[in-house]
Amino acid sequence: MPTSLYYDEAVDPAGRPRPGYAALLDALDTAQLAELQRRVCEAMQRMGATFGDGEGQVFPVCPIPRLIHANEWALLQRGLAQRARALNAFIADVYGDREIVRAGVIGGQLIAEADHYEPAMAGICPPGGFAPIIGFDLVRGSDGRLRVLEDNLRTPSGFAYSAAVRHAAESQFPLSDRRRVPLDPAFESLRMVFHEAAGGTEEPRVALLSDGPANSAWFEHRALARRLGVSIATPERLRLESGRLCMLLPSGELQPLDVVYRRTDEDRLHDERGWPTWLGEMLLEPLQRGLLSVLNAPGSGVADDKLVHAYVEDMIRFYLAQEPLIESVRTYDLTRRNTLTKVLGRLGELVIKPRSGSGGDGVVIGAKASPEERARIAAAVRAAPNRFVAQETVNLSRLPTVVDGRVEPRHVDLRVFSLSSSGRTVVLPAPLTRVALRDGSMIVNSSKGGGAKDTWIIAAD
C-alpha cells in the first residue's frame, strides 16, 4: 500500500518535522535507542505493569511520545463530552420510554438483538447514570482528522496504564516540554463518580469487583484500588444477604456494599440460554431494590454494540438537538437490504467486523484479505447480516516507534476517557496512545501484541 495513504503525525510529506516534533526527533539522534527502550521496559517492570492472563507480560511502551496540540484537544474535549451525554441518554431511553424507537430513528429489533442488551434493567434508573465511565477509541485517517472508531461503555480500561506509561517514559526520555499539560489519571474525579452513584450515602462502601490475577488487566485493578483507597472484591468473596450485596472480610464478617466498580470479564446478567450468570445472581436483586449501584451498570453495553455505533451521530441530533462535533468512522447497517448489496460490492474497500467482537477478533480488512477470505466473509454476511457491520477503511496514522532498537513507523490509535457526575461530563487529560508494534499491522490492541506511547497534550506558548 503506498506510503502516501498514511498520515505521518511526526513529519509532513516533504519529510519536514511537524510542529513540536523537531526537538523530539533531534533528541533521538543522540539517544541510544536500544538502551532507552530497555530502561523504559525496566521502569514498567518495577511497577508491575503487566497485561495478559496470569502473571502477564510487561506492557510494551515506546519511549517516543506522541503530541496532541491544544486546539485539537479542545475540540476532542467538547466533542467527546457531547457524545458521552448522548450515549447515556440513549441507554436510559432504551430501558425507559424508548422515545428514539417511537421516533423511527433506530429500530427496536436492532436493540433487542444487541449482544449486551439486558431486558432485566428496564425501569432501573442508576443514581449516577448508566455509563459514567466511557473510553473512546479514535483513529486519524489519511486526511489527518481524528474520528471515533468505537465507543467502550462496558468495561473501559486504561486509566492506570496511562499513568504508568507517563511515569516510565518521562523518567527515561531525554527531553520534556514545559508546555505539556499535566496528566490527570482521574483518580479524584473517579471518587466523585463513586459518591454520586451511591445516591446520597455520606460514606459509601465501595469495592472494585475483579476476577483477580486471571484478568488480563489485573495490574490496573490493583493500581486503581490502591489509588482510590477501596478494597478488591473477587467473586468468591461476594454474598447476597437480605437482598444486599456483601463482601466477605478476612475477619469472617460481611460488609454490605453500596457501590461496585465492576472490572470483571463477565458483564452479563444472563447467558445465551437466559440463565443467570454469577454476576446476575449477585447483582440483579440489589439493583432492582435500589440497594446497589454498579459502574458501569449492566446493560450499558447496548450502547457500545458495533451496529449501534452507526447511529450515534443521530443520537446526538435526537437527544441534544446539536450537530456532532466529532465524526464517527462511517459504519453501515447491513440489515438494510440496499446497504447490504452496496457493501457486498465493495468488500475490497471496507472493514467487516463481528457485531459483538472485541480485541480485533474476527475483523476482516478487505484490502488485505485474500479472494478466498473475502468470499468466506461475504457468505457469512449474507447468511446473517445482523451479526456483522461494515466500516470504511481508515488507514491509521503512523508515528516513529522504537522497535528492536530502531526507529520505524508504526500505526496508532488514541483512547480517551470521559467521566460524568453531577450532570457534568469531563474528558480527562490522560489519553493513552496504543501502537501496533508489528510491521504493517493496524491492530493496536494489547491482547494482539500492541503497545503504548506516552501522550503529551501541548498547550500553546
N, C-alpha and C positions, 0 to 999 in steps of 0.2 A: 504494500500500500504506500503511495507516495508520501514523503515526509510532509509536503505542503498541506496535507489533510489534517495534520495535528497542530494545535496551537501550543507553541512553546512559551511557558509563562516566564522564563528567565531571559530569553533572547528573542529579538524580533527576526523576521525572515532574512534580514541582511546580516544577522549574526551580532548585532549590537545589543548590549545588555539593556533590558527593560528597567524602568525607574526602580532604584533600590537594590538591584541585583549586581551592579558593578562591584561594589565593595565585597559582597559575599563571594563572588567568583574570584576576585583578586586574592581573597584570604585563602582560597583553596590552592592557589598556585604554590604557596609555601607550606601548606599543611601536608603532613604525611598521612595520606588518606586511610591506608590500612590500619595504622596505629590509632588514628582518630576514631575510626569505626569500632575498633576493639575496645577503646576506653568507654565509648557510649554504651556498648553492649554490656560491659562490666558494671557500669552505673545502673543499668536496668536490672542486672542480675542481683546486685546488692539490695535493691528494693524488693526483690522477689516478684518483679513484674513479668509474669508468665501468662501465656494464653494457650489453652488446649486442655484436653482431658487429663485427669490425674495430676502428676507433677507439672505437666505442660512444658512448653519451651519458652525461653526468654523472648519476649515480644520484640521483633526486629525493629530497629529505629535507624533511619538515615540521619546523619548529623547535619546535613544541609537543610536549613529551614525553608519554609515557603512563606511568601509575603502576600498579605491581603491588604490593600490600601484602604484608608479610612473612608473615602467616599463610596467605595463598593461595599464595605462592611456596613455602612449606614443604611444602604438600600436593603442588604440582607436582613438587618435587624427589623426594619419596617415590614418587609415582605413576608418574612417567616413568622413574625408575630401575627400578622393578618391571617396567614394560613393556619396557624395553631388555633386561633379563635374560631375559624370556620369549621375546622375538623372537629373540635369539641362540640360545637353547635350541632353538627351532623350526628355525632354519636348520641347526644341527648335526644335528638329528634327521632333517631332510629328506635330507641327504647321508650319513646314517648308518643307524641301525636302523629308523627310521620308526615309532617306538612310537605316535605320535599317530594315525597312519593305522590301525594294528592295533587301536587302542582305539576306532576309529569316530568320533573327534572331528572329523576332517577327511578328505575323500576323496582318494585317490591320484590320481584323474583331475584334480581341481582343481589339484593341484600340477603334474602333467605338462603342463597347459595354460597354466600361468603363463608370461607372456612372457619373464621373465628367469630361469627355471629352467635350470640348466646341468648336465646329466647327467654331464659330464666331471669335475665336482667331487666326485662320490661317493667316499667313502673318504679325502678330504683333510681334515686337521684343522689349520687355521692356528694357530700358537702363540699369537697374540693374539686368537683368535676370528674369526668371520666378519665381524662388523659392529661393531667397537669405536666407530665414529663414527655417530651417528644424529641426524637432525633431525626433530623432531616439529612438525606444524602443528596448532595449537589454535585453536578458534573459541569465542566467547562468544555464546550464543543469547539469546532473549527472557527466559529465566529468570535470566540473569546468571551461569550456570555455564559454566566452560571445559570443552570436550570435545575429544578428539583426532579431527581430521578425516582426517589422513593421516600415515603413517609413512614417512620418507625414509631408505632404507638404501643406495641405490646410489651416489649422488654428492651427499650432503648439503652444501649450501653456505651461506655466510652469516657465518662467523666474522669474517673481516676486514671485512665490511660493518658488522657490529655495532660494531667498534672505530672504524671511520671515521665512522659516524653519531654515536657518542658524542663524538668529538673535534670534529666540525664543529658539532654542536648546542650543546655546553657552552661552546664558545668564543664563542658569539654570543647565546644565550638569556639574557635579563636576570634570571635567577633560578637558584639552585641550592638543594639541600636537604641539610642536614648529615646527615640520616638515610639518605641514598641509599647503597646498598651499592655498593662499587667494582666496576666492570665487569671481569670476568676473561675476556678473549677466548681463553683456553685454550691459549696457546702452550706454556707449560711442561708442562701436562697432556698436550698432544699429543705432545711429545717423549717422555714416558713411554710412550705408546701405541706409538710407533715402536720403542723399545727392547724392549718386551715382544714385539712382532711379530717381532723379529729372533731370538727363541728362544734367548737367552743369549749372542749375539755381543757382545763387550765394546764395540767401537766400530763399530756397524753403519753400512754405507754406504747412505744414504737419498737418494732423489730424488723430487721431485714430478713426476708424469707429466702433461703438459698438451698440449693441441692447439696452444698458442701463441696469438698475437693473434686467431685466428679464433674462439676460445672466448669466449662471452658473459661469462664470469667471469674473464677474463684479469687484471684488476686484482687480484682476490683471490688468484690463483695467485702473482703476483709478490710481493704483500704477505706471504703465508704463507711463501713460500720465503725471503724476506729475514729475517722474524722468527724462523724456525726454523733458519736457517743451513744450508739444504740447496740443492742445485742443482735447476734445472728441466730435465727431460729431455723433449724433443719426439719424436714417433715416428721422425723421420728420423735421430735420434741413437742409436737402440736397435740393438743387435746381439745375436745369440744365438751364444755360443761354448761348445762342450763342455757344453751343457745349462744354462749360466748366462746370465742376462740381464746385459748390459753396456751401459754408456753411452759413446759416443764423445766423448772430451775434445777441446778445441781443439788440444791438442798432437798429436793423432792416436792417442794411447794409448786402450786400452779399460779402463774401470773396472768391475769386477763390482759388482753391486748386491745388497744383502741385503733391502731393504725399498723398495717403491714405494707412494707415496701417489697413487693414481690419481684424476685430476680431468678426464679426457677425456670427451668426449661419447660416444664408443664405449665400451660397458661389457660387450659380449657376446663370448664366446669363439667362437661360431659364428653365422652369419647364418641367414636363414629357409630357405635351401636345405641347411643343415647343413655348409656350408663354413667353414673357419676365417676369422675376421676377422683384421686385422693384429694386434689385441690377443691373440687366441688363438695366433697364430703365434709371438708373442714371449713370452707368459707361461705357457702351459699346461705345457710341458715342465719349466721350472724349478719350477713349483708342484707338479707330480706327483712330482718328485725331491726335494722338500723343500729346495730351494736358494733359494727366494724367498718372501717374504710380500708380499701386496698388500692395501692398505687402501682401501676395504672390499673383501673378497675377491670375485672373480667368482662370480655365483650368489646373492649376498646379496639381489638384487632380488626373489627369490622371496617375501621377507617384506614387501616394500612393494607387492606386487601388490594392486590395489584390491579384489579379491574376497577375498583372504586377510585383508584388514583386517576383514572381517566376523567373523573367528574369533579375533582377538587376545585378547579377554576370556576365551574358552575356553582359549587357550594359557596364560594366567596361572593359571587354575584347574588345568590339567593338569600343567604343569611345576613350578609353585611351590606348589601347594596353598594358594593365597591368593585372596581376593576382590579384584577390580580396585579400585584406589584412585581411578582416574580413568576415566570412561566414554569409550567411542568414540561418535562420531556413528553412530547406528543405520544399519547397512548391510545390504542384502538380497541373498542369493544367488539369482539369477534362474534358476539351473539346477534349482532345486526347483520342480516344476510348480505346487504350491499357492501358493508365494510369487510366482511369475511372474503368476499370474492376479490375485492381490490387487494387485500393483504396477501392472498394466495398468489396473486400475480406479481407481487413484489418481494417474495421471500428472500431473495438475494440481497435486498437493501435494508431489511428490518431485523430486529431482535425479537425472538419469540421466547416468552417466559411462562413457566407454570404459574397459574394464578396464585397459588398458595406456597410457592417455593421460597427458599431463603438461602443466604450464603452463596449465591451463584449456582446452586444446584439446578440442573435441567435447562439452563439458559443456552439457547442456540443463536449464535451471531451469524446471520445469513451470509454475510460477505466472506466469512471464514469457513463456512460449512461446506462439506463435500456435496456433490449432487445426491449421493445416497442419503446423507443426513437430512438434506432439505426435503427429499421425498418422504422420509420417515416422519419428520415433524409435520409436513403437510397432511399426511394421512391421520396423524393423531389429532390435529386441529380440526379437520373435517368431522372426525368421529365425535369429538367433544369440544366444540368451540367455547363453551362456558368455563372450561378448565384452563384456558390459556389467555394471554394478552399479547399484543404486538406493540412494540415501541420503535420509534425512529432510532436509527443507529446514531450514537454520539461517539465521535472519535475523541476519546478522552484526552484532555490536555496533558502535557508532559513537563517534567521538571528534572534538572540534573540530580542524580541519585548515586550515592556511593554503593557500588556492587563489587564485592571481591577486591576492594582496594582501588577500583577505577571509578571515574565519574561517567555515568551513562544515562541517557534519557529514559525515564520510566513514566507510565501513566498514573494519574492520581484522581481521587475524588475528594470530597470535603464533607465531613459530618459536623453538623451544627446543632446545638441543643437549645431548647426553649423550656422555660418553667412558667407555669401560670398559678397565681394566687391572688386573692382579694380583687378579682376582676382585672388584674393586670398581667400581661404576658411579657416576660423578659427573655431576650435572646442573649445567651451568655457568651462573653468574650473568651471562650475556651474551646474553639473548634479543633477538630482532630483531622489532619490530612492523612488519608490512607493511600498507600502506594503499592502498585503491583510490581513485585521485585523480579518476576520472571520476564525475560526479554519478549516483547510483543504482546504480553498478556494485558487484558483490560479488566481482569478480575482482581479487585483490590482487597477482598475480604480476608480477614486474618485466618479464617478457617481454611482458606485456599492458598496459604503461603504469603499473604500480603504483609506489609509492614506499615510504618507510620513515619511522619515528619513533624517536627515542631512547627507551629503555625504562628507567624508574627502578624498581628494587626498593626499596621504602621500609620500612626497619626501624622497629619500634616505638620510641617515645620512651623 
